[in-house]
Every structure is written in C-alpha cells, then in structure tokens.
Amino acid sequence: MFAKLPLTALRAFESAARLGGFKSAAKELFVTPAAISHQVKLLESQLGILLFERSAQGVKLTESGEVLYPSIHLALSDMNRSFKILTNDVAPGKIRVTTTPAFAALWLIPRISEFYENFPDVQVSVETSNDVVDLLRDSSVDLAIRCGNSEYPDLYKKFLMYEEFGVFSCPMWEAGAGKGRSENLSLINVRWGTPFPLSISWENWCRAANQEDWLDNAIYREYDDEHFALQAAISGQGLVLASTVLVADSVSKGLLVPVRPDTRIEGLRYSAVAVPGRERISPLKEFLDWLEDESKPFQGVDPAS
C-alpha cells in the first residue's frame, strides 16, 4: 500500500517547510542543503507540481506546498510520537491543552480536579496564551479551547458553551454603598488581549440599561486580563463588565453579585478544537467528554442570574 511513498523526500519537504529553508532543514537532518534540494525536486517531479518558490532570498511554499504541508507534518509527528511512546520517551497518558490565561484561571483549573478524580493517571498540561496556536503546524498541542465565532473548517470542533456579559460588583456595593450613584463611580475595564466584538463595551451596556449618566461621571480602572479585573471588583474597586462564564465561580462563592441582571450583552461561544482524528484517541477523548459535561450548565443558562 505504501511502497511508492517517497519517505525520505517527504521528510526533507516537511523539515524545509517547517523551518523555512533548505539550509535549516539540512542542519536538522544532518545532510547538505543540496541533498534537501534534490529530495524536494524528486517529490515535485513525482507530484508534477512545484512545492517551493525559489528566489535569491530563499524558498517559500507555493499554494500546493501549503496544502500538502499540514498533512505531511501531522503524519510524521504521529509516527514520531508513536516511536517515543514505545521507547518510553513520552507518557501515553498526557494531554497538552492551550487556552487563554483568563479561561484557564477562572474556569478550567478550578474544575480540573474532578477530571483527575476519574482519570488519576492522565497528566493535563495547561498552557496559556492570547495568541492562537496553529494546531496543524504544532502537533505537540493536542487541544485548544477558544472563545469566538470562527468555524475552523480544517479542525475538529466541539461546541462547549455560550457566554453573555453583565455587570457585577462586590456585595457591599450592591447592598447600598454605591447603588444608584453615578458620581465618583468606578467602572472596571479590560484591555482585551484577543479580538472581541465592539458590542462588548461599557457604552453598549449602559445604553441597554438606560444608565448613560454613568459614562459621564465614571472613573475607569483598566486591566490587561479578565482575571485581574474580577479580582479588582472583588476587592471593591468598582463595577466590572464580565463574562457570565468566567464570573460564575465568584458569584457562586458570594464574592460578586450581579448588578441589573436583567441587562446582558451577547458574548461569544467557547469551543474545543483539535486536529481531526485525535478527538477519538484516549485520553483526549475522555477529556473532551468531561469538558462537555462540565459545560452543560452554561449552555443557554446564565449561571449568574
């Protein structure tokens, strides 16, 4: 079945495409740049297409090369991972997950102990960043939990939950220390590290709540991350416009209470995405099932209302 696959040429192509040049690929594979160029030409000849554009500045993938690279990278990565598992270089029960710092701190990590109770031998490595990881190029990442409305046609996607945005305060403010006052009112704002709809703003919430006077008199407190913004609200620094998903634990513990719970701004949706096929492999399959179960209370139900 695989007799005609040019494995040496495919390995040379993958390395050159990933590293961005024949010299870098040659260094990685311990051969000469001429050997890499020769293998790539053999592959191009067999396929009848050009995979790289050559110039004095170096090489660049063609459109055909961009199409071929992800599948070759994934196939070689899976082979490499299987070899490592068999030689005990990597534990088979390990999952590498990437998500935003706020979601990890406020939702995922507080709940993950429940997953460990059922799967104590599985190690979940949670890595946080506001940058979107290209799962088709970085095969070391098993799963990404993302917030947004993108479709990700090349990835497996499991919908987790919707969110809305509402206003929350510490119990002291809601009990009367600042209720109904617009003078000297502090509004906590987040400088979003990821692209967010323009509709999620204090201006739109105040307009929906008929509280435009707040905007004229408010003092703004700004933070780079939703985690910090919620901590500021808990400490009594002001009102925070927050995701009902990320604020849920603070509300359930009585650290924050909703202000005008009848007024909400539509947010985004959380989804788990992976390279197609990996979602069926343990322990990622079990982790995805657990994520789905944990997300059910947030699917169309506002946990803070």
N, C-alpha and C positions, 0 to 999 in steps of 0.2 A: 504493500500500500504506500509506503513512504520511500521506496527505493530511489525515486527520481528527485527527492528533495535535496537541494544543494546546501547542506547544513553549514559547511564552512563559509560559504558565501553569505548565507543568511546571518550568521553570527558577525561577520565583518560589516554587513549592512546595518545591523542593529546598533553595533557599537559606534559606527561613524555617524548615524542619525542621532543617537542619544547624546553623544559628546560634541557633535557639531563640526567634525572634521576627520580627515583620513590620518593625520599625524597623531591626534589624540587616541583614535581607535588603535593605531599601530602600537602605541605605548601601552595601552591596556591589554592588548592581545599578544604582546611580545613578538611582533613581526615588523616588517618595514612598511612605510606608507605605500610603497609600490605594490606590496603584496595585497594590502587592503584595496587599493585601486583596481588591481587585477581581479580580485574576487567580486567586487561590485560590478565591474564590466561583464564578468561571466553571468552574474544574476540578471543584469539588464538585457544581455543577449538572449538568455533563456526566456525572459518575460516579453521581450520585444518592446520595451518601454525604457525611458530614461527615469532613473530614480533620484539623481542629483543633478543640479545645475553647476557646472564648473566655471570658475572665473579666477582672475588673478588674486582676488581677495579670499578665495577658498571655495567651499562647496556648500550648497543649500538644497534641501529636499524639494523636489518637484511636487506637484499636486498628487501624482501617482505614488511618490515616495511617502507623502503624508498619509495616504490611505493605507499603505502597506505597513508602515512602522508600528502602529499600536498593536496589531495582531501578532506580529513577529516578536515584539518586546514582551507581550504577555505570555506567549508560548514558551519563550526561552526562560522567562522569570519563573514560570510554574515548574518547568523542568529543573531549574536550579534549586527552587525551594524543596522539591521532592528529594533531590540528592542530599540536601542539608538535613532534612528530617531523617532520612535513612542512615546518615552518618552521625546523627545526634548533634549536629551543629546548630539546630534551631528546635525549639519545643513545638510540637504539633498543636498544642492547646493554647496558642497565643493569638490574640486579635489586636490589630493596630487600628485605632479609631482617631479620626481628626474631626474637629468641630471648633466653634468659636469659643473664646475664653468665657464669655457670659453664660452660654448654654451649658458648658461643662461645669462651671462653678455653681450655678443656680438650679440646674435641673438634673443633669446626668450623674454627676458624682454623688450627690446626696441619696440617690436611689440605687446605685450600682451594687451596694452591699446585698441587696435582695437577689441579684443575679448570682453573686458569689455563693450565696447560701445553697442554691440549686446546682451550681457548677463550680465547686471549690478548686478544681484542678485547672481551670481556664484562667489565663492571665490576660487582662484587658489593659492595653497601653493607650491612654488617652492623651492625645497631643492637640494643643490649641493654637489657632492662628485665625486671623481675619482674612487671610489670603486663601483663595480657592485652590486646592490641590488637584492637579490633573491626574486622576486615577489611572488613565490609560498610559501615562508615561512613568508614573511612580508606582510600580507594582508592590512595593513594600507596604503600602497603605491598603488595608482591607475594606474599610468603610468610612464614608464621610456623612456626617449629619449636617444638613444645610437648611438654612432658612431663606425662602424666596419662592418665586413663582416660575422658575425656569423648568423646562421639561426634561433636559438631559437625554436626548434620544439615543445616544450611544451607550448609556449606562442602565443597569437595573435600578429601578426606583421603587421604594416602598413609602407611601404616604404615612405620616405619623400623626400630625395634629395641626389644627388651626390656632391662630392667636388673634387677640384683639388688644387694643391699647386703651388703658384707662388711667385715671389719676388716683394716687394712693398717698397716704400720709401716716405718720405715727399716731397711735391712739390719742395722745394728748391734744394734737391739733384738731382731730375730729370731735373730741369731747367738748371743744369750745374755745381753746386757746387762740385759734386763728380763724374759726369758722365764720364765713360771711364777711370777712375783712379783706379789702383789696389793697389798702395802704400797707407798705412795708412787707408785702407778700413775697416769699421766696419760691421761685419755680426752678426745679432742678432739671437741667437739660443734658442730653447725651450727644456728644460729637461722634456720630456713628462711624465706626471703623469699616463698615461694609455698606454697599449701596442699599439705600432704603427709599421707599416711596415718599415723595414730597408730601403726601397727605398726612403722614405721621408727624405732627408738629403741635406745639402748644397753641399756635394760631388757630388751627383747624379744630382742636378740641374745645377751645374757649368759644369759638363761633358756634359749635354744635351745642354747647352747654349754655349759650347765652350769657357768657361771662367775659365779654370783650374788655370790660373795665380792668380785669386782672392784667391784661397786656400793657396797659398804660402806666400801671403803678408798680409792676413786679420788679424784683431784683433777681437776676438769673445766676444760678450756680451751675457751672458746667464741668462735666467729667468725660473722660475718654471711653468709659466702659459702663455698661448697664449694671454690672456688679457693684461698682463704686457708687453709682447713682442711687441704688437701692439702699446701700449702707448709709449714705448721707441722709436719705429720708427717714430711715430707722432711727438715726441719732437726732432727729428733729430739726434738720437744716431746712426743710421746706417740703413742698409737694413734688411728687415725681410722676411723670408720664411714662408708664411702664407696660411691658408685655404681660398679659394675663397668664402666659405660660411661665415666664421667668419669675414672676412675683408670687406665684401660687404658694410656695413653701413659707414665705414670710407672712402671708395672710393667714395660713392655717395655724401658724405658731403665735398669732396675735401681735406680731411685730409691726405689721402695717394693716391699715383698713382702707377700703375703697371710699373715695370721695365722689359723690354724684355717680353711683354705679349704673344709673340709667343711661349715662352718656359714654359711648365707646366708639373708637375709631377702628375700622377694619385693618388688620395687620396682614401678615404673610402666613405661609404654611411651612411646617417642618417636614423634611423628607430624609430618608436614609438612602444613600446611593452607593453602588458598588459595581465593579466590572462584571458584566453578565456571566453567569455561571458560578461565581463564587458564593452567591447567596444560598446555594444548595449544599455547600460544603460545611461540615462541622469544624469548629464550633461557631462559625459565623451564622449559620442557620439558626442555632439556638439563641444567639444574641439578638438577632433580628426579631425572632418570635417574642422574646422578652421585651424588647423595645416597643413592639406593637401593643402588647398587653399593658405596659406602663402608660402608654399614650392614650388609651381609650377614654379615661376621664376628661381628656382635653379635646376630644373630637366633637366639636359643636356644643360643648358645655363650658361655660365660663366658671372656672374654679373660684373666682373671687367675688362672685355675685351672691 
